[in-house]
Amino acid sequence: MQKTKLRQELKRQRTSQKRFRRILYLIIAAAIVIYIAGTVYYSKHFYSKGTAFGIALRNESVASVKEKIEEKMNAYTLTVSARDGEETINASDIGLKYDDKKELDDLFKKEKPFLWFLMAATSEEEIDLDISVDEQKLDDEIQKLSCMQDENMTAPTDAHLEYSDGEFKIVDETHGNQLDVNKAEQVIETAVSEGASEVSLDNQDCYVKPSVYKDDEKLKQECDDANKMLVAEITYDFGDRTEVVDSSVIADWITFGDDYTFDLDEDKITEYVHQLGLKYDTFGLSRQFKTHDGQTITLKGGDYGWCINKKKTVAQLKELVLQGAKETVEPVYLYSGVCRDTNDLGSTYIEVSIAAQTMWLYKDGECIVSTPVVTGNVSAGHSTPSGGVWAIDARMTNYTLKGQDYNSEVSFWLPFNGDVGIHDASWRSEFGGSIYKTRGSHGCVNTPYSAMKTIYENVKIGYPVVVY
């Protein structure tokens, strides 16, 4: 029984081996036939993966490739795809021609038909043929393209920062359609020489690109840093008025430079402070004044008033912004008065009427002194300066007034215009009336002692003196 099974197994093995050998012989025979057929076929056809004027060489004869080149050249059109549309360049307009210098023949001779089965390893490169154009005509056609016209190009813009709704925000870049003209010309010329039917200027990277994109990390950091400067809020106090420097003002002062740098434009801050001066400075300017009897007069000149020190205020303001300060301040003043309201004389001042030969001291709106005085001698040409507002320059006691023809001791001295001031005059027994016309002072306001003492005790340096 076992011997029978063994003989059957040996018989099956011999049968399988015979079948395998037959199949192998058939495969070898088929391979030989295919190889011979391929060798015969590729002895007349290209097996290379290359192209000539955009025409695939594989399975083509030299003659058929040349015929297709001629056909293609006769009907050749290059479609130029730009961002704004498509345009064409025709062979007839550029003098396109093929000068057969046997490049294809030479290439075919180099191929070895018996190695055709290695076709997968061949190069896909474009074969360099002597295809030429009239360069001037091609250049003219390229220059005629709508996409090549300057007026049709829009330059790209970089992503950048703009102020909006209280903060700086990143504005996306724009790509525009500005061509790198030289590169576009080269791409089109290459496409023609290779027989391409279409060329995309976008795909060939012919457009000028933005330098900065919205996702630029440095731009994001610049945005964060610039917004930190906008937190400042400085309120300038002008008595009954204020000016607020907040993000809407500061944003205009921030200038952005190269390499993600930014700074405060000092020229713009200077202009801002200059405008503050034009609006709020009163030093030496005309002003309206209501006299003791209710009349409104115009005063011009004098040295009383407010004047902003522009240079120091600019430095002050810039520093406050950089600190991100939130506070109420005053400008740095070159000259200052007593009251910073619109009416900068306020309710504390000295009023002198030449015509009435009377002086009044108002303190906090209340008249605490009303006294006759003697002003400058009109006939002698020593009239007291009038028609303006001056500031008390100093406060002195037991002072000696000296002049060309006088040397007088006074108990109280309040100069307001150089050598002109207010003082007691012990040498006078009467005041007021018309004394000033012929027997007046050298320009000062002579005042009775008791009135002068009260005035001296209630005024400070800088208090306004109105003389009219």
For each residue, the residues with C-beta under 8 A, 3 or more apart:
1: 4 5
2: 5 6
3: 6 7
4: 1 7 8
5: 1 2 8 9
6: 2 3 9 10
7: 3 4 10 11
8: 4 5 11 12
9: 5 6 12 13
10: 6 7 13 14
11: 7 8 14 15
12: 8 9 15 16
13: 9 10 16 17
14: 10 11 17 18
15: 11 12 18 19
16: 12 13 19 20
17: 13 14 20 21
18: 14 15 21 22
19: 15 16 22 23
20: 16 17 23 24
21: 17 18 24 25
22: 18 19 25 26
23: 19 20 26 27
24: 20 21 27 28
25: 21 22 28 29
26: 22 23 29 30
27: 23 24 30 31
28: 24 25 31 32
29: 25 26 32 33
30: 26 27 33 34
31: 27 28 34 35
32: 28 29 35 36
33: 29 30 36 37
34: 30 31 37 38
35: 31 32 38 39 117
36: 32 33 39 40
37: 33 34 40 41
38: 34 35 41 42 113 116 117
39: 35 36 42 43 113 114 116
40: 36 37 43 44 113
41: 37 38 44 45 116
42: 38 39 45 46 47 111 113 116
43: 39 40 113
44: 40 41 61
45: 41 42 58 59 60 61
46: 42 50 57 58 59 60 61 62 65 107 108 111
47: 42 58 59 111 113 116 119 122
48: 57 58 107 111 119 122 123
49: 56 57 58 119 120 122 123 124
50: 46 57 107 122 123 124 125 126 127
51: 54 55 56 57 124 125 126 127 194
52: 55 57 65 69 103 104 126 127 129 195
53: 69 72 73 98 129 131 194 195
54: 51 72 126 194 195 196 197
55: 51 52 60 65 68 69 72 195
56: 49 51 60
57: 46 48 49 50 51 52 60 65 127
58: 45 46 47 48 49 119
59: 45 46 47
60: 45 46 55 56 57 64 65 68
61: 44 45 46 64 65
62: 46 65 66 104 105 108
63: 66 67
64: 60 61 67 68
65: 46 52 55 57 60 61 62 68 69 104
66: 62 63 69 70 100 104
67: 63 64 70 71
68: 55 60 64 65 71 72
69: 52 53 55 65 66 72 73 98 129 195
70: 66 67 73 74 98
71: 67 68 74 75
72: 53 54 55 68 69 75 76 195
73: 53 69 70 76 91 96 97 98 131 195
74: 70 71 91
75: 71 72 91
76: 72 73 90 91 96 195
77: 88 89 90 91 197
78: 88 89 188 191 192 196 197 198 199
79: 86 87 88 197 198 199
80: 86 87 88 89 145 147 188 198 199 201
81: 86 198 199 200 201 202
82: 85 86 87 145 146 147 177 179 201 202
83: 147 175 177 201 202 207
84: 146 147 152 177
85: 82 146 147
86: 79 80 81 82
87: 79 80 82 145 146 147
88: 77 78 79 80
89: 77 78 80 93 94 138 141 142 145 188 192
90: 76 77 93 94
91: 73 74 75 76 77 94 96
92: 96
93: 89 90 137 141
94: 89 90 91 133 134 137 138 141 192
95: 132 133 134 137 138
96: 73 76 91 92 131 132 133 192
97: 73 131 132 133
98: 53 69 70 73 129 130 131
99: 130 131 132
100: 66 103 104 130
101: 130
102: 105 106
103: 52 100 106 107 127 128 129 130
104: 52 62 65 66 100 107 108 127 129
105: 62 102 108 109
106: 102 103 109 110
107: 46 48 50 103 104 110 111 127
108: 46 62 104 105 111
109: 105 106
110: 106 107
111: 42 46 47 48 107 108 115
112: 115 116
113: 38 39 40 42 43 47 116
114: 39
115: 111 112 118
116: 38 39 41 42 47 112 113 119
117: 35 38
118: 115 121 122
119: 47 48 49 58 116 122
120: 49
121: 118
122: 47 48 49 50 118 119
123: 48 49 50
124: 49 50 51
125: 50 51
126: 50 51 52 54 194
127: 50 51 52 57 103 104 107
128: 103
129: 52 53 69 98 103 104
130: 98 99 100 101 103
131: 53 73 96 97 98 99 193 195
132: 95 96 97 99
133: 94 95 96 97 137 138 192 193
134: 94 95 137 138
135: 138 139
136: 139 140
137: 93 94 95 133 134 140 141
138: 89 94 95 133 134 135 141 142 189 192
139: 135 136 142 143 185
140: 136 137 143 144
141: 89 93 94 137 138 144 145
142: 89 138 139 145 148 184 185 188 189
143: 139 140 148
144: 140 141 148
145: 80 82 87 89 141 142 148 149
146: 82 84 85 87 149 152
147: 80 82 83 84 85 87 152 153 177 179 184 201
148: 142 143 144 145 179 181 184
149: 145 146 152 153
150: 153
151:
152: 84 146 147 149 177
153: 147 149 150 176 177 178 179
154: 174 176 177 178
155: 176 178 208
156: 173 174 175 176 178 207 208 209 210
157: 160 173 174 176 210
158: 173 210 211 212
159: 170 171 172 173 210 212 213 214 216 219
160: 157 170 171 212 219 256
161: 168 169 170 171 219 222 223 226 256
162: 168 169 171
163: 167 168 169 247 248 251 252
164: 167 168 169
165: 169
166: 230 247 248
167: 163 164 227 230 247
168: 161 162 163 164 223 226 227 230 251 254
169: 161 162 163 164 165 223
170: 159 160 161 214 219 220 223
171: 159 160 161 162 214
172: 159 214
173: 156 157 158 159 210 212 213 214
174: 154 156 157 210
175: 83 156 207 209 210
176: 153 154 155 156 157 207 208
177: 82 83 84 147 152 153 154 207
178: 153 154 155 156 207 208
179: 82 147 148 153 183 184 201 206 207 208
180: 183 184 206 207 208
181: 148 184 185
182: 185 186
183: 179 180 186 187 204 205 206
184: 142 147 148 179 180 181 187 188 201 206
185: 139 142 181 182 188 189
186: 182 183 189 190
187: 183 184 190 191 199 201 204 206
188: 78 80 89 142 184 185 191 192 199
189: 138 142 185 186 192 193
190: 186 187 193 194
191: 78 187 188 194 196 198 199
192: 78 89 94 96 133 138 188 189 195 196
193: 131 133 189 190
194: 51 53 54 126 190 191
195: 52 53 54 55 69 72 73 76 131 192
196: 54 78 191 192 199
197: 54 77 78 79
198: 78 79 80 81 191
199: 78 79 80 81 187 188 191 196 204
200: 81 203 204
201: 80 81 82 83 147 179 184 187 204 206 207
202: 81 82 83 205 206 207
203: 200
204: 183 187 199 200 201
205: 183 202
206: 179 180 183 184 187 201 202
207: 83 156 175 176 177 178 179 180 201 202
208: 155 156 176 178 179 180
209: 156 175
210: 156 157 158 159 173 174 175 213
211: 158
212: 158 159 160 173 216 219
213: 159 173 210 216 219
214: 159 170 171 172 173 219
215: 220
216: 159 212 213 219 220
217: 220 221
218: 221 222 260
219: 159 160 161 170 212 213 214 216 222 223 260
220: 170 215 216 217 223 224
221: 217 218 224 225 260
222: 161 218 219 225 226 256 260 262
223: 161 168 169 170 219 220 226 227
224: 220 221 227 228
225: 221 222 228 229 262
226: 161 168 222 223 229 230 254 256 262
227: 167 168 223 224 230 231
228: 224 225 231 324
229: 225 226 232 250 254 264 321 322 324
230: 166 167 168 226 227 247 250 251
231: 227 228 247 324 326
232: 229 245 246 247 250 320 321 323 324 325 326
233: 244 245 246 247 325 326
234: 244 245 317 320 321 325 326 327 328 329
235: 242 243 244 245 327 328 329
236: 242 243 244 245 276 328 329 330 331
237: 242 328 329 330 340
238: 241 242 243 280 340 341
239: 339 340 341 342 344
240: 341 342
241: 238 280 341 342
242: 235 236 237 238 328
243: 235 236 238 276
244: 233 234 235 236 249
245: 232 233 234 235 236 249 250 272 317 321
246: 232 233 249 250
247: 163 166 167 230 231 232 233 250 251
248: 163 166 251 252
249: 244 245 246 252 253 272
250: 229 230 232 245 246 247 253 254 264 321
251: 163 168 230 247 248 254
252: 163 248 249 268
253: 249 250 264 265 268 269 272 321
254: 168 226 229 250 251 262 263 264 265
255: 262 263 264 265
256: 160 161 222 226 261 262
257: 261 262 263
258: 261
259:
260: 218 219 221 222
261: 256 257 258
262: 222 225 226 254 255 256 257
263: 254 255 257
264: 229 250 253 254 255 268 269 318 321 322
265: 253 254 255 268 269
266: 269 270 314 318
267: 270 271
268: 252 253 264 265 271 272
269: 253 264 265 266 272 273 314 317 318
270: 266 267 273 274 310 314
271: 267 268 274 275
272: 245 249 253 268 269 275 276 317
273: 269 270 276 277 308 310 313 314 317 331
274: 270 271 277 278 310
275: 271 272 278 279
276: 236 243 272 273 279 280 308 313 331
277: 273 274 280 281 307 308 310
278: 274 275 281
279: 275 276
280: 238 241 276 277 306 308
281: 277 278 285 305 306 307 308
282: 285 287 305 306 307 337 344
283: 303 304 305 306 307 334 335
284: 301 302 303 305
285: 281 282 305
286: 298 299 300 301
287: 282 298 299 343 344 345 389
288: 296 297 298 299
289: 296 297 298 299 345 389 466 468
290: 294 295 296
291: 294 295 296 297 351 353 468
292: 351 353 360 367
293:
294: 290 291
295: 290 291
296: 288 289 290 291
297: 288 289 291 468
298: 286 287 288 289
299: 286 287 288 289 302 387 388 389 466 468
300: 286 387 388
301: 284 286 387 388
302: 284 299 305 388 389 390 391 417
303: 283 284 335 390 391 417
304: 283 337 344 345 388 389 390 391 464 465
305: 281 282 283 284 285 302 335 337 344 389
306: 280 281 282 283 333 335 336 337 340 344
307: 277 281 282 283 333 334 335 336
308: 273 276 277 280 281 313 331 332 333 334
309: 312 313 331 332 333 334
310: 270 273 274 277 313 314
311: 314 315
312: 309 315 316 332
313: 273 276 308 309 310 316 317 331 332
314: 266 269 270 273 310 311 317 318
315: 311 312 318 319
316: 312 313 319 320 329 331 332
317: 234 245 269 272 273 313 314 320 321
318: 264 266 269 314 315 321 322
319: 315 316 322 323
320: 232 234 316 317 323 325 327 329
321: 229 232 234 245 250 253 264 317 318 324 325
322: 229 264 318 319
323: 232 319 320
324: 228 229 231 232 321
325: 232 233 234 320 321
326: 231 232 233 234
327: 234 235 320
328: 234 235 236 237 242
329: 234 235 236 237 316 320
330: 236 237 333 340
331: 236 273 276 308 309 313 316
332: 308 309 312 313 316
333: 306 307 308 309 330 336
334: 283 307 308 309
335: 283 303 305 306 307
336: 306 307 333 462
337: 282 304 305 306 340 344 345 346 391 462 464
338: 344 345 346 348 349 460 462 463 464
339: 239 343 344 345 346 347 348
340: 237 238 239 306 330 337 344
341: 238 239 240 241 344 346
342: 239 240 241
343: 287 339 346
344: 239 282 287 304 305 306 337 338 339 340 341
345: 287 289 304 337 338 339 349 389 464 466
346: 337 338 339 341 343 349 464
347: 339 362 363 364 365
348: 338 339 362 363 364 365 463
349: 338 345 346 361 362 463 464 465 466
350: 359 360 361 362 392 422 455 459 463 464 465 466
351: 291 292 359 360 361 362 466
352: 358 359 373 375 384 386 445 465 466 467 468
353: 291 292 356 357 358 359 468
354: 357 375 383 384 386 436 467 468
355:
356: 353
357: 353 354 372 373 374 375 431 432 433 434 435 436
358: 352 353 370 371 372 373 432
359: 350 351 352 353 369 370 371 372 373 422 445 447 451 455
360: 292 350 351 367 369 370 371
361: 349 350 351 367 368 369 454 455 458 459
362: 347 348 349 350 351 365 366 367 368
363: 347 348 366 368 458
364: 347 348
365: 347 348 362
366: 362 363
367: 292 360 361 362 370
368: 361 362 363 454 458
369: 359 360 361 451 454 455 458
370: 358 359 360 367
371: 358 359 360 431 447 448 451
372: 357 358 359 431 432 433 448
373: 352 357 358 359 431 432 445 446 447
374: 357 425 428 431 432 435 436 439 440 441 445 446
375: 352 354 357 383 384 436 440 441 443 444 445 446
376: 382 383 384 420 436 440 441 442 443 444
377: 380 381 382 383 436 437 438 439 440 441 442
378: 381 382 383 436 437 438 440
379: 437 438
380: 377 440
381: 377 378
382: 376 377 378 440 441 442 443
383: 354 375 376 377 378 386 443
384: 352 354 375 376 420 436 440 441 443 444 445 467
385: 388 390 417 420 443 467
386: 352 354 383 467 468
387: 299 300 301 467 468
388: 299 300 301 302 304 385 467
389: 287 289 299 302 304 305 345 464 465 466 467
390: 302 303 304 385 416 417 464 465 467
391: 302 303 304 337 416 461 462 463 464 465
392: 350 395 414 415 416 459 460 461 462 463 464 465
393: 415 416 421 461
394: 413 414 415 461
395: 392 413 414 456 459 460 461
396: 399 412 413 414
397: 411 412 413 456
398: 409 410 411
399: 396 409 410 412 413 423
400: 407 408 409 410
401: 406 407 408 409 410 413 423 444
402: 406 407
403: 406 407 419 442
404:
405:
406: 401 402 403 442
407: 400 401 402 403
408: 400 401 425 427
409: 398 399 400 401 426
410: 398 399 400 401 413 423 424 425 426
411: 397 398 423 424 426 449 452 453
412: 396 397 399 423 424 452 453 455 456
413: 394 395 396 397 399 401 410 421 422 423
414: 392 394 395 396 421 422 423 455 456 459
415: 392 393 394 418 419 420 421
416: 390 391 392 393 420 421 422 465
417: 302 303 385 390 420 421
418: 415
419: 403 415 443 444
420: 376 384 385 415 416 417 443 444
421: 393 413 414 415 416 417 444 445
422: 350 359 413 414 416 444 445 447 452 455 465
423: 399 401 410 411 412 413 414 444 445 446 447 452
424: 410 411 412 446 447 448 449 452 453
425: 374 408 410 428 431 441 446 447 448
426: 409 410 411 449
427: 408
428: 374 425 431 446
429:
430: 433 435
431: 357 371 372 373 374 425 428 435 446 447 448
432: 357 358 372 373 374 435
433: 357 372 430
434: 357 437 438
435: 357 374 430 431 432 438 439 440
436: 354 357 374 375 376 377 378 384 439 440 441
437: 377 378 379 434 440
438: 377 378 379 434 435
439: 374 377 435 436
440: 374 375 376 377 378 380 382 384 435 436 437 446
441: 374 375 376 377 382 384 425 436 444 445 446
442: 376 377 382 403 406
443: 375 376 382 383 384 385 419 420
444: 375 376 384 401 419 420 421 422 423 441
445: 352 359 373 374 375 384 421 422 423 441 467
446: 373 374 375 423 424 425 428 431 440 441
447: 359 371 373 422 423 424 425 431 451 452 455
448: 371 372 424 425 431 451 452
449: 411 424 426 452 453
450: 453 454
451: 359 369 371 447 448 454 455
452: 411 412 422 423 424 447 448 449 455 456
453: 411 412 424 449 450 456 457
454: 361 368 369 450 451 457 458
455: 350 359 361 369 412 414 422 447 451 452 458 459
456: 395 397 412 414 452 453 459
457: 453 454
458: 361 363 368 369 454 455
459: 350 361 392 395 414 455 456 463
460: 338 392 395 463
461: 391 392 393 394 395
462: 336 337 338 391 392
463: 338 348 349 350 391 392 459 460
464: 304 337 338 345 346 349 350 389 390 391 392
465: 304 349 350 352 389 390 391 392 416 422
466: 289 299 345 349 350 351 352 389
467: 352 354 384 385 386 387 388 389 390 445
468: 289 291 297 299 352 353 354 386 387
